[in-house]
Amino acid sequence: MAQRIVVTGGCGKVGLAVVSHLLDRGHSVLNVDIAHPPGHENQRCHTLKVDLTNGGQVFGALTSHFAPSEPLPQGPPSPPDVVLHLAGYARNLIVTDDECFKTNVSSTYNLLEAACKLGVRKILVASSICVYGVTYAEGDRDFPHFPVDETTELRPTDAYSLSKLCIENIAKAFAERFGVDIYVLRIGAVVAADDYVPAFSSYVSEPSRWKVHGWSYTDIRDLSRMFELAVEKDGLGLQVFNAVNNSNTAGVPTEELLKREAPDTPITRPLQGYEAPITNEKIKSFLGFVESHDWRKYFPVSNR
């Protein structure tokens, strides 16, 4: 069934892909962002310029018409069916640490508060595998164990990853308070179609560099499908999902890889074949995700 979806951050790399995918599937989308997207995307959905750290602007965005017209439809607009929150600083060192943390956390609080009080029953929130505390650690740090699943201890120490941990706690609080569905997707290192050769040239030839990504990745097209599945699935309450692909990035069996690259990290269950060390078993089980974009399709054999 077609849904009316407000997407925040639809002008970013992930946002452009997700918005395009949802439009292709027949959903109506209002993009809420501080910037404006490239021209062809502007023709497909309207972008409303909003500062999400301003609570009044957020409320206005969630009670906005989805597109300009002359005249506008009569009567006040209904709140959206779904809010999908991608906006925010995507890593450290874009702005100062305090600004990164403040903006990411306050914008999420404002959005969830407005959505819940307006009666939105489905909210999707982008988090990151950085919450496990390895990606932006100062110096080398180990994961607690492999595979890393959604129950693994969260140990972030940097501003960006801490903001994502706070965002997850905000999501939990609002889901419990209002009894709504809030699904949090912990996104891995995002790989777009044009990224495969440069990314996997290093992933395969220099695996010791990539513990910071948990030897896992997220294809941007599969991620868009994950969000589509989350839009379609109702009644799960608060859920957190590792939003990664099926396979490790190194091209060797996973247990062999981990015993060589992370010999001191416990392996808590057998890892099958090339299974990603950050496991996506939950999103496959709960949402029915089926991978379409294994990296081996796109990285030439001659480069391995």
C-alpha positions, 0 to 999 in steps of 0.5 A: 500500500502506498504510504505518505512518507516524510524523509529527513536528509533526502539530499545526502548520499543515502537519502537520494538513493532511499528517496528514489527507491521509495518513489519508484515503489509508488510512495509519496515522499516529502524530503525535509533537508537543510539543502536542496537536491540535484535538479532531476530529484527536485522534479520527483518530490518536493524538498522543504528546507527545514532546520531540524534543531528548531522544534517549531520548524519540525512541527511545521514540516510534519504538518506540511503539504507534500507539494506546492500547488495553485491552489493548495488542497483545502483544509489542514494536511494530515500527518504522514504515515511514516517518518524516515530520519536520515538527516544529521552529520554523517561522521566526525570532523565535518563540524566540531565535536560539540556541534556534531553531537548537539545537532544529531541528538537535538534534531532526533528528539525534535523529530520524534517528539513532533511525530509521536504527538501528531500521531505518526505510528511508524518512525524509522531511524538511521543509526550506525555500526559505529555504536559498537565503539571501534570505527572512530576509537582513538587507536586500535580497539577490538570488538567484544566478540564475533559475530556482532549482533544487536545485543552486543555491548555498545561502547562508543567514545567519540562524538558522532558515535555517542550521538548515535547511541543517544539517538537510539535511547531517544527512540526507545523512550518514545516507543515506550511512551507512545506505543509506536513502531520505531525501527532503528537501522545500524548502517555499515560502511555504505558502498554505492555502485561506483564505489566497488572497485576502489573500496574492495581493492583495499578491502580485499588486499588490505584486510587488516585496515578494515576491522574498523568496519567489522569487515562488513559493508552495506550496499546502498541499493540493499539499504534502500530495500531494507528501509522499504521493508521497514515501511511495510512491516507493522507491529514490531514496536521498538526494534534495532537492526544491523543493516549490513550485507551478508558477506565479509569484505575480505573474500576468505572464510570468516573464521579464517579471517578473524583468527588471523586479523582478530586472534584475541576476540572471542568467537561465540558461535560458528560463522558459516562460510563468508558470513559477515562478522557484523551479522544481519540475521535479525533483519532477514528474520524480522523484515524478510530482507534478501540480499541482491547486491553481493560485492562479488558481482561488482568487483572484477575477478582480475582485481582480487 
